[in-house]
Amino acid sequence: MNVTVAVTGASGAVLAQQLLRALEADARVSGVDFVASESALRVIAEELHLSGRHELLEKLLGGATKKTHPHAEQDIGASIASGSYPSAGMIVLPCSMGTLAGIANGMAANLIERAADVCLKERRPLLLCVRETPFNKIHLRNMQLAADAGATIFPVIPAFYNEPATTADMVRNFVDRVLAHFGLPQPNAYVWKPGAGE
Ligand SMILES: Cc1cc2nc3c(=O)[nH]c(=O)nc-3n(C[C@H](O)[C@H](O)[C@H](O)COP(=O)(O)O)c2cc1C
């Protein structure tokens, strides 16, 4: 399957990095179409100290890519802008309130919003991993709009019941949950066992 991954300018660049690495390593995935917004590049530089548009993907992956194809945010003629391209769906991680607004209101003003719009019209999975706190009413309304149109609101909220010892554990657990929801359960993902913490 081909999976589309968009990274926007919300906090949580490390989550996007983990997602891209997991997809790159997953034999069930034949291709990953990757788009980062201009703001995402700024946040990635702030949070991961990685910069340089051209080598960014390799830096995020920690090596050369075998199947991840980068697209420019303004390339509205890219493959994923068309419903005829066989994408299995799209994950926006992290999803800023700005991009949420654009998707929820059908703006299709850049490749990320257009590819998301295509997922909704083609009834393909669209996971919006929104990140902001607190939410204002505009954010809440836009989440409702997007959910009504078929998107899954999958907020960046960590779990604690798995007793994560490190930030890396939290990141891995969140990405595992995202991928399981997308139909790509990960082999070593934590699974809740009732009574395990007693
Ligand atoms: C370091 C940093 C962290 C940010 N974190 C968030 C965030 O968590 N959520 C959010 O909605 N916007 C956040 N922003 C603001 C967005 O980057 C900004 O609204 C931007 O216009 C979003 O553009 P995009 O949706 O095209 O990526 C952050 C900006 C910076 C520089």
The ligand as a MOL file (V3000), in Angstrom:
LIG
                    3D

  0  0  0     0  0            999 V3000
M  V30 BEGIN CTAB
M  V30 COUNTS 31 33 0 0 0
M  V30 BEGIN ATOM
M  V30 1 C 7.9390 25.9350 17.6830 0
M  V30 2 C 6.5290 26.0940 17.2090 0
M  V30 3 C 5.5440 25.2890 17.7320 0
M  V30 4 C 4.2100 25.4120 17.3080 0
M  V30 5 N 3.2780 24.5760 17.8450 0
M  V30 6 C 2.0080 24.6050 17.3860 0
M  V30 7 C 1.0570 23.6610 17.8570 0
M  V30 8 O 1.3380 22.7990 18.6930 0
M  V30 9 N -0.1990 23.6950 17.3010 0
M  V30 10 C -0.5440 24.6010 16.3400 0
M  V30 11 O -1.6890 24.5570 15.8790 0
M  V30 12 N 0.3500 25.5260 15.8880 0
M  V30 13 C 1.6080 25.5480 16.3790 0
M  V30 14 N 2.5330 26.4570 15.9070 0
M  V30 15 C 2.0910 27.4870 14.9590 0
M  V30 16 C 2.0050 26.9730 13.5070 0
M  V30 17 O 3.2790 26.5650 13.0600 0
M  V30 18 C 1.4550 28.0900 12.6220 0
M  V30 19 O 0.1080 28.3740 12.9510 0
M  V30 20 C 1.5650 27.7850 11.1410 0
M  V30 21 O 1.0080 28.8460 10.3940 0
M  V30 22 C 0.8900 26.4800 10.7390 0
M  V30 23 O 1.0950 26.3100 9.3650 0
M  V30 24 P 0.8210 24.9230 8.6200 0
M  V30 25 O -0.5210 24.4720 9.0480 0
M  V30 26 O 0.8700 25.2790 7.1720 0
M  V30 27 O 1.9090 23.9760 8.9780 0
M  V30 28 C 3.8670 26.3820 16.3320 0
M  V30 29 C 4.8700 27.1850 15.7890 0
M  V30 30 C 6.1690 27.0450 16.2220 0
M  V30 31 C 7.2400 27.9270 15.6220 0
M  V30 END ATOM
M  V30 BEGIN BOND
M  V30 1 1 1 2
M  V30 2 1 2 3
M  V30 3 2 2 30
M  V30 4 2 3 4
M  V30 5 1 4 5
M  V30 6 1 4 28
M  V30 7 2 5 6
M  V30 8 1 6 7
M  V30 9 1 6 13
M  V30 10 2 7 8
M  V30 11 1 7 9
M  V30 12 1 9 10
M  V30 13 2 10 11
M  V30 14 1 10 12
M  V30 15 2 12 13
M  V30 16 1 13 14
M  V30 17 1 14 15
M  V30 18 1 14 28
M  V30 19 1 15 16
M  V30 20 1 16 17
M  V30 21 1 16 18
M  V30 22 1 18 19
M  V30 23 1 18 20
M  V30 24 1 20 21
M  V30 25 1 20 22
M  V30 26 1 22 23
M  V30 27 1 23 24
M  V30 28 2 24 25
M  V30 29 1 24 26
M  V30 30 1 24 27
M  V30 31 2 28 29
M  V30 32 1 29 30
M  V30 33 1 30 31
M  V30 END BOND
M  V30 END CTAB
M  END
